[in-house]
Amino acid sequence: MKIITFVIIGMACAMMLLSVACSPKQKRDPNLIGEWKSTADGSKLNITDKSFMMTSDSPEPEDYFVKGDTIYTSFEGNLPYTKYAIKHLDAHQLKLFTPDSTLVEFTK
């Protein structure tokens, strides 16, 4: 009886882990991906499926994820995350609040 209980508990834990591991990935907004150019100083922002690169900060691409209306970036998975808040996003215009609370406007 004891062995059956442990087997059932083990199978339930395995099913829970598999359901979390196999859940679908969060989809990114297709309007966000692309090459953006700043209207103020001409700096470029390049966003792909896996990287976020702003030429004014550093030429190295950073990993990123989007949660709500905020973009979180990190260089090679290091903490802390750098936060960029999205104020406005459509197919041709992007307005971001940078970490120092400056509004930067980009166009495609």
Buried (B, 14 or more C-beta within 10 A) or exposed (E): EEEEEEEEEEEEEEEEEEEEEEEEEEEBEEEBEBEBBBEEEEBEBBBEEEEBBBEBBEEEBBBBBBEEEBBBBBEEEEEEBBEBBBEEBEEEBBBBBBEEEEEBBBEE
